[in-house]
Amino acid sequence: MAKIESEDSYLQDILKDKLYYQIPIYQRPYQWTEENCEKLLDDLFFNYENDRESDYFLRLISFNCNQRRF
């Protein structure tokens, strides 16, 4: 079984590379709609622009790298 590792990261460090990020449409009991994705991104950008000194907790974000796509 593969070892699961975790680390704290800054969103700007995650997004700085020119990679393609995809939010799966369906994640167990939750289904992402275009509106849900827009709300998440709006909230991230708003907090980044208005409160850069504070941390923003996103809970768990899991990345699976496949040919420079996450």
C-alpha positions as CSV (number, residue, x, y, z in Angstrom):
1,M,0.0,0.0,0.0
2,A,1.3,3.5,-0.9
3,K,2.3,5.8,1.9
4,I,0.1,8.9,2.2
5,E,2.1,12.0,3.0
6,S,0.8,15.5,3.8
7,E,2.2,19.0,4.0
8,D,1.1,22.5,4.6
9,S,1.4,24.7,1.5
10,Y,0.7,28.2,0.3
11,L,-1.9,28.4,-2.5
12,Q,0.4,30.7,-4.5
13,D,3.1,28.0,-4.4
14,I,0.7,25.4,-5.6
15,L,-0.6,27.5,-8.5
16,K,2.6,29.2,-9.6
17,D,3.6,26.5,-12.1
18,K,1.9,26.3,-15.5
19,L,-0.1,23.2,-14.9
20,Y,-3.7,22.2,-15.6
21,Y,-5.9,21.8,-12.5
22,Q,-9.2,19.9,-12.8
23,I,-11.9,19.7,-10.1
24,P,-13.6,16.3,-10.5
25,I,-17.3,16.8,-11.1
26,Y,-18.3,14.2,-8.6
27,Q,-16.6,13.5,-5.3
28,R,-18.5,10.9,-3.2
29,P,-21.6,12.6,-1.8
30,Y,-20.7,16.1,-3.2
31,Q,-21.2,17.2,-6.8
32,W,-19.3,20.2,-8.1
33,T,-21.3,22.5,-10.4
34,E,-19.8,25.4,-12.3
35,E,-21.4,27.7,-9.7
36,N,-19.7,25.8,-6.9
37,C,-16.3,26.1,-8.6
38,E,-16.9,29.9,-9.2
39,K,-17.8,30.4,-5.6
40,L,-14.7,28.6,-4.4
41,L,-12.4,30.6,-6.7
42,D,-14.1,33.9,-5.9
43,D,-13.7,33.2,-2.2
44,L,-10.0,32.3,-2.6
45,F,-9.3,35.4,-4.6
46,F,-11.3,37.7,-2.3
47,N,-9.4,36.5,0.7
48,Y,-6.0,36.7,-1.0
49,E,-6.7,40.3,-2.1
50,N,-8.2,41.5,1.2
51,D,-6.3,39.6,3.9
52,R,-2.9,38.4,2.7
53,E,-1.5,38.3,6.3
54,S,-3.9,35.6,7.5
55,D,-4.0,31.9,6.8
56,Y,-6.9,30.5,4.8
57,F,-7.8,26.9,5.7
58,L,-9.1,24.8,2.8
59,R,-9.1,21.5,4.6
60,L,-7.9,18.6,2.6
61,I,-6.9,19.1,-1.0
62,S,-5.7,16.0,-2.8
63,F,-3.5,16.2,-5.9
64,N,-2.9,13.4,-8.4
65,C,-0.3,14.2,-10.9
66,N,-0.7,12.7,-14.3
67,Q,1.3,14.1,-17.3
68,R,1.6,17.6,-15.7
69,R,-2.2,17.6,-15.0
70,F,-3.5,17.7,-11.5
